[in-house]
Amino acid sequence: MTPDLFALNPAPMLPLDFPQDELEGRIRRIRSPRYVAYEAGEAILGRLAWLYDHPKVVRPPCSLIYSDTNNGKTALAQKFVRDHSPAEDSPDFGKRPVVYAHAPPYADISGLYDAILRSLGAPYRSTARPQAKWDQLLQLLAAVGTRVLILDEVSNFLIGKVDQRSMVLNSLKSLSNELKIPVVAMGTQDAVRVFQTDQQLGNRFEPIGIPRWSVSREYALFVARYAQSLELRQESDFRSKELIGRIHAMSEGLTGETCKLLALAAETSIHSGREVIDMGTLDQVPWVMPSERRRAAR
């Protein structure tokens, strides 16, 4: 690392000028979803916006967004949904221009339709024939003005029978064609393998990866901005290479893990009355590194 790696110029930590909050309220805000801009995240949001604004064509462009687990995919998708959900006082309230759903736990065509129908809040019979669910799905997505469908956890499609996997993937392609809307699939690196089983799908769903962070000025700036959003009353020294290096090591360079670690550190610092994130705070955080969690689960 070069000596000036952490010569940062983030936005200053602003003093809090509102009255003392109750502890529960502060903790609740810390745990609430938030988004702090960073280069890789902005690239993904830019791609989603491009798909959203794409004119209707016979074969709409689609995307496959992949990364390691807990590296920010779902948070980006949910932010995009929030940003494109009509407000209650909007004449379009009730429309669903962006629909976000989780893939079923294994490749299953009926389970896929159930997952999307649930995300729409639509009544349906789980025992209905897949064709009936398909027809209902097409009608509903058109009725609520869906322009982009995001399906998360598509790596699950590796589990199950090969013929069911083919049916699920072909159904996603057909849904995109029928409604003339982009479909965005999200998953781990295994998701790329899922979609490369069919050349047409591989060409249709353009893969875009989200890399892990390196220990860098950009990472330090992201940490500083995220910590600022947590509203601690003391300024933390994120110009410290040692502190940033430790946060990176504990989170293993994953965006979601970094955010979770900082939120836990903020809670710890509030409970201790110190109101700062430093080496001492990190010593007190109840934390197991992501790789250790995976090993323990085996």
N, C-alpha and C positions, 0 to 999 in steps of 0.2 A: 504494500500500500504506500502511496506517495504521502509525503508529510502534510500536504494541504487537502487530503482527501475529505476531511470533515470541516473544511472552512465554509460552513453553511451560512446562508442568509435567509432562513425561513421567516415567515411572517412572525412578528413578535408575539410573545405570550401576553395577551391582554389581561390586565387586572380585572377581577370579577367585581362588578358594581351592583349586583343584585343582592337582596337580603339573604341571610344564611338560610339555606334549604334544610329541610328535614333530611336525616340520613337516608331514609327509605327512598325519597324522591331522587336524590343524587345517584344512589346505586341503580335505581330503575333507569335513569337516563344513560348511565354508563353501559348498561346491558342492552340498550335499545340499538336497532340497526342504524348504521351510519356508513357513509361512503366518503373516503378521502381520495382525491384524484391522484393517479399515478400512471406512468406512461403505458404500461401493458394493459391496464384496465381501460384507459381512454381509447386504446386501439380496438378493444373488444366492443365497447359501447359505440364507437364509430362504425364498426362493421354492422352491428345490430341496427343502428339508425339507417344505414345505407339499405339494408334489407327491408326495413319498415317503409321507406320511401320509394322502394322500387315499383315501377308500374307493373300492372298485371300482365303476365306473358304466359305462353303455353307451358313452358318449363321454367318455373321461377328458380332463381339461384337459392341455394341452401348452404348452411355452414355446419361444420362439426368443430366444436370448441372443446379442447382437451387440455388436461393438466394433471399434476399429481393431486391426490385427495387433499381437500381443505386449502386449495391455493387460490380461492377467490371466485371460482366460476359461478356458484349459486348466488353469492352476494351481488355480482354484476348483473345476473339475470333478474334478480328481485328488484334491484334499483331501476333497471330498464322498465320493468312492469309498473313500478310506482310512478315513474316519470311519464308513462303513457296511459295512465288510468284516469278517465274523466272525473273531474271534481263533482261533488254532490250538487253544486249549483249550476253545473254545465248542462246544456240541453242534451248532451251525449251521455249523461250519467246512466249507467246500466249497460253501456256498450263494453266490449272486452277486446280492444284492438290488439292487445298482446295477451296470449294465454300461456301460462306456465304450468307444466305438469311433471310429475315424477314418473319415470318408466316403472312398469311392474317389476317385481323381484326376479323374474326370469322371463324368457321369451315366450309370450302367450298373447295371441291376437285378441282374445276377448278381454284379457287383463289390460291390454293397451287401451282399448276403447273405454273400459271402466275408469281408468286413470284420468283420461282427458275429460270424460263426462263429470267425474267428481270435481275436477278443477273448475268446471263451469258451474258447479252447484246445481246440476240438472238431475231431476229424478230419473231413475232408470232401474230396470230389472237385471240383476246380475245373471239370472238364468236365461235371459233372452238370447236369441241366436245372434252370432256376430254380425250377420248381414243387417239385422234390425238395428243394432247399436251403430253400425256404420252409417246407415241412413239417418238416424237421429243426430249423429255427430256432424254430418255434413250440413244438415238443416240448421242446427244450433250455431255452429261456427259462422255460417253465413249470416244468420239473424243478428248475432251480436257484433258483427262487423270486424271479425278477427283478421288482422293483417300479418301477424307473425305468430307462429306456434313454437314454443320452446319446450323441448322434452329433455329433462335432466336424467342423469344416472343411466344412460343408454348402454354402459358397459355391462349392465345386468343381462343384456341380450346374449351374452356368451354362455349364460346358464340356460339349459333347456335343449330341446331337440332341434336339430338342424333345420328340419322342415318348418317348424314354428318360427325360428329366427328369420328364415327367408320370407315367410308370410308377413311378419311384423315389419321388416324393412321395406318390403314392396308396398305395404299398406301406407307407410309414411310417405313414400314417393307418390303413390296414387292420391293421397290426401292433398299433397302439395299441388299436384296437377289439376285435380278436380276443382279446388277452391282458388287456384292461381295465387297461392300465398307461399312465402318462404317458410321452411321448417328448419329450426336450429336444434341440433342434437348436442348434448353436453355429456362429457364423461371423462374417464381417465385415459391414459395412453392405450389401454385395451380397446377403447371405443374405436380407435383408428383401425385396429385389426377387424373389428366387427363390420365396419363399413367397407373395408377393402375386399371383403369376400365376394362382392359383386362389382364388376368394373363400372357399370352405369352409376351405381350408388357412390362409388369412390370418386367419380368425376363430378357428380352432382353436389355432394356434400364436401365442400372445400374445407380441408382441415386447417385450423388455426390453433397453435399451441400457446399456453401461458407459461413462461419459464419461472423457475424459482428465482428469488433474489440472490444476488451476490452481495458481499460486504462492500458497499460503495457509498458514495456521496448521495446518490439517488435514494438508496435504502434509508440512510440516516435522515434525509429530508422527509421521507414518507413517515418514518417513526415519529419525528418531531411534530408533523402536522396532525397525525392521528392522536398523539398524546394531548396536543392542544385542544382537540375536540372533546376530551374527557373532563375538561374544566377543573383541573387540580389548581390549588391556590399557590403552589410554589413552582417555579420554573425548573424543569429537569435539564441536566446538561447532556443533551444529545450530540454535542460536539465531541464528546469523549469517545475515542476509538474503542476503548475497553468496554464501555457500556453498550455501544452499538454491536460490537462483536459478540458480546454475551447474549444480547437479545436475538441476534441472528442464529447463534448456536442453539439456543433453547427452542426456537421456533423452526429450526432447520430451513430457514429461508422461505417458508411458506406464508403467503399473504394472510390467509385465514388464521393460521396459528400465531402469527405476529400480532394480529388484532386481538385475538383472544388473550394472549399473554399480557398485552398492554392493559386490557380492560381488567384482568385479574390483579395486575400490579397496582392499578389505580384504586380498586376496591381495597386492597391491602393497605395502601398508603393512607387512605381516608380513615380506615378503622384504627390505624396506628397513630393518627393525628399528625403525621409528617407531611402529607400532601405533596409528595415528590416521588418520582420513579428514579431509583439509583441502584447501585449494587446491593445495598442493604435491603431495599424493598424486594428485589429479585430473589434474595436469599430466603425470604419469608413466603414467597408465592408457592402454593401447593401445585406443583407442576411435574408432569411426566412427559418427556420428549416424545414426539409423534412416532419415531421408529421404535422406541421402547414399548409404547402402547400396542403397536402391531405385533411385536414379538410376544408380548404377554397374552395376546388374543389367540395365538396359534395353539 
